[in-house]
Amino acid sequence: MRRLILAPLFCPILLGQAGPYQRQTVDQGAALRGRQLYTQHCINCHGALAKGTENGPDLIRSPLVLRDRLGNEIGPALKKLPGHKTDLTNAQVVDITNFLKDQIESTAKNRNADRPPNVLTGNADAGRAYFNGAGGCTKCHSATGDLAGISRKFKDAVDLQQRMIFPRQTKPTQVKVTPAGGATVMGQLVRIDDFNVSLRDAAGQYHEWSRTPDVRVDVDDPLAAHPALLDVYTDKDIHDLVRYLESLP
């Protein structure tokens, strides 16, 4: 009898609680910040639409991402999965979560979700001017040389944009490390961050140092100009450049 009386009392409380599958409300400001972080750290493996590539899985349909609420699933996963950035702050993880949730919502609303967005919205003439001027692209590239016919190589403009922003490494990055009072060691870069640097020399020997103030590190990265541009060019510059590259015969 007591059970019959208590059940009606507790049901309204249970029904009023947020369930585990209630959608996370997207903070658009956080999603915008998250997009920038995603572009820097995730796009190369998971793609411009977060729908995966040959190097990384689809995050839009990931059960882990779908379950995530403000980083409670993504944060711990980033610290465990090899090859992922492990030093993001909790606030940055929340921003990425908001971006991914926003992508999920956009995909759900798009009846043609398998069709990539139109990235050819820029101005080819403005892209040519940026390519030859402020972008500094002609220091390494030529519209009639290495980039001739690039639109035929990348028939999908989304892939062309992604490869422009994050080109694949074709030559190993070289590094020179000079410890205080020690001999300089040169070789192929294995890993570098704010705390450590490691390389393999010409003989294949592995070397590693802590990046203390008395250790000099000189990196020769042939693609260094591309990540440097992330802090320089605007969305308009990117769209103009893609439109220009797509127009090259």
C-alpha positions in Angstrom: 0.0 0.0 0.0 2.8 2.4 0.9 4.4 1.6 -2.5 1.3 2.7 -4.3 1.3 6.0 -2.5 5.0 6.8 -3.0 5.2 6.0 -6.7 3.0 9.0 -7.8 5.0 11.2 -5.5 8.3 10.3 -7.1 7.3 10.0 -10.8 7.0 13.8 -11.4 10.6 14.3 -10.0 12.0 11.6 -12.2 10.2 12.8 -15.3 11.5 16.3 -14.7 15.1 15.3 -14.7 17.3 15.7 -17.8 17.8 12.3 -19.3 21.2 11.1 -20.6 20.0 11.5 -24.2 18.8 15.0 -24.0 20.5 17.2 -26.6 23.2 19.5 -25.5 22.3 23.1 -26.3 25.0 24.5 -28.6 26.8 27.6 -27.5 27.5 29.3 -30.9 30.4 31.4 -29.5 32.1 28.2 -28.1 31.3 26.4 -31.4 33.2 29.1 -33.3 36.2 28.8 -31.1 35.9 25.1 -31.3 35.9 25.3 -35.1 39.3 27.1 -35.0 40.7 24.4 -32.6 39.3 21.6 -34.8 40.9 23.2 -37.9 44.3 23.3 -36.2 44.3 19.9 -34.5 41.7 17.6 -36.0 40.8 18.4 -39.6 43.7 16.5 -41.2 42.5 13.1 -39.9 38.7 13.7 -39.5 38.1 15.9 -42.5 36.6 19.3 -43.1 33.1 18.0 -42.3 34.2 15.9 -39.3 32.8 12.9 -41.3 36.1 11.1 -41.4 38.9 10.3 -43.9 41.2 7.4 -44.6 43.2 8.6 -41.6 40.5 9.0 -39.0 36.9 8.0 -38.2 33.6 9.8 -38.7 33.0 12.0 -35.7 29.4 12.9 -36.7 28.2 9.3 -36.2 30.6 8.5 -33.3 28.8 7.1 -30.3 31.4 8.7 -28.0 30.7 12.1 -29.5 26.9 11.6 -29.4 27.1 10.6 -25.8 29.4 13.5 -24.8 28.1 16.3 -22.7 30.4 19.3 -22.4 33.5 17.2 -22.8 32.8 14.5 -20.3 33.5 11.8 -22.9 35.8 13.6 -25.4 38.2 15.0 -22.8 39.2 11.6 -21.3 39.3 10.0 -24.7 41.8 12.6 -26.0 44.2 11.8 -23.2 44.1 8.1 -24.0 44.1 7.9 -27.8 47.6 7.9 -29.4 48.4 10.7 -31.8 45.9 13.1 -30.3 46.6 16.5 -28.6 46.6 15.7 -24.9 47.2 19.2 -23.4 44.0 20.9 -24.3 42.4 22.8 -21.4 38.9 21.8 -20.2 37.6 25.0 -21.8 39.1 24.1 -25.1 37.6 20.6 -25.0 34.2 22.2 -24.3 34.6 24.4 -27.3 35.4 21.5 -29.6 32.4 19.6 -28.2 30.2 22.6 -29.1 31.6 22.7 -32.6 31.0 18.9 -33.1 27.5 19.1 -31.7 26.8 22.0 -34.1 28.1 19.9 -37.0 25.8 17.1 -35.9 22.8 19.4 -35.8 23.7 20.9 -39.2 24.1 17.4 -40.7 20.8 16.3 -39.3 19.0 19.3 -40.8 20.6 18.8 -44.2 18.7 16.5 -46.4 21.7 16.2 -48.7 24.1 15.5 -45.9 26.4 13.4 -48.2 26.9 16.4 -50.5 29.8 18.6 -49.4 29.2 22.3 -48.9 30.1 24.7 -51.7 33.5 26.2 -50.9 33.8 27.9 -54.2 32.4 31.1 -53.0 35.5 33.3 -53.3 36.8 35.6 -56.0 39.4 34.2 -58.3 41.0 37.5 -59.1 41.3 38.4 -55.4 42.8 34.9 -54.8 45.3 35.5 -57.5 46.3 38.9 -56.0 46.7 37.2 -52.5 48.6 34.3 -54.0 51.1 36.7 -55.7 51.2 39.3 -52.9 50.3 39.1 -49.2 50.0 35.4 -49.1 53.6 34.9 -50.1 52.7 31.7 -52.0 55.0 32.4 -54.9 58.0 31.9 -52.6 57.4 28.2 -52.9 54.8 27.7 -55.6 54.1 28.6 -59.2 50.7 28.7 -60.9 52.2 27.5 -64.1 54.6 25.0 -62.4 53.9 22.8 -59.5 50.3 23.9 -59.2 49.4 23.8 -62.9 46.2 21.7 -63.3 45.7 21.3 -59.6 41.9 21.5 -60.0 42.1 18.3 -62.1 44.0 16.5 -59.4 41.5 17.5 -56.7 38.1 17.3 -58.3 36.4 17.8 -54.9 36.9 21.5 -53.9 36.6 20.5 -50.2 39.6 18.3 -50.6 41.5 21.0 -52.5 40.8 23.5 -49.6 41.9 21.0 -47.0 45.1 20.1 -48.8 45.9 23.8 -49.3 45.5 24.5 -45.6 47.1 21.3 -44.4 49.4 20.0 -47.2 50.9 16.5 -46.7 54.5 16.2 -45.9 56.5 14.9 -48.8 59.9 15.6 -47.4 60.9 14.7 -43.8 61.3 17.7 -41.5 64.9 18.1 -40.4 66.1 19.4 -37.1 69.4 20.5 -35.5 69.8 20.3 -31.7 72.7 21.9 -29.9 72.9 21.3 -26.1 74.8 23.7 -24.0 78.5 22.8 -24.3 77.7 19.8 -26.5 78.0 19.0 -30.2 75.2 19.7 -32.6 73.2 16.6 -33.6 71.2 16.7 -36.9 68.6 14.4 -38.2 65.0 13.7 -39.1 62.5 15.1 -36.6 60.5 12.5 -34.7 58.6 14.6 -32.3 58.7 18.2 -30.9 56.5 20.0 -28.3 57.1 22.6 -25.7 58.9 20.2 -23.4 60.9 17.7 -25.5 62.4 17.2 -29.0 63.6 14.0 -30.5 65.2 12.9 -33.8 66.9 10.1 -35.7 70.3 10.9 -37.1 71.6 9.7 -40.5 72.7 6.4 -38.9 69.2 5.8 -37.6 70.2 6.5 -33.9 67.4 7.9 -31.8 68.1 11.0 -29.7 65.9 13.0 -27.3 66.4 16.1 -25.2 64.3 18.2 -22.8 63.8 21.6 -24.2 65.5 23.6 -21.5 66.6 27.2 -22.1 70.2 26.1 -22.8 69.2 23.7 -25.6 69.0 25.3 -29.1 66.6 23.7 -31.5 66.5 24.7 -35.2 63.7 23.1 -37.3 63.8 23.1 -41.1 60.2 22.4 -42.0 59.5 22.9 -45.7 55.8 23.3 -45.0 56.2 25.8 -42.1 54.6 28.6 -44.1 51.2 26.8 -44.2 50.5 26.6 -40.4 51.9 30.1 -40.0 49.2 31.4 -42.3 46.5 30.1 -40.0 47.1 33.1 -37.8 47.2 35.5 -40.8 44.6 34.9 -43.5 40.9 35.3 -43.1 38.1 33.1 -44.2 37.7 35.3 -47.3 41.4 34.9 -48.1 41.0 31.1 -47.9 37.9 31.1 -50.1 39.5 33.4 -52.7 42.6 31.3 -52.8 40.6 28.1 -53.3 38.6 29.7 -56.1 41.8 30.8 -57.7 43.5 27.4 -57.5 40.3 25.7 -58.8 40.5 28.0 -61.9 44.1 27.1 -62.8 44.2 25.4 -66.2 
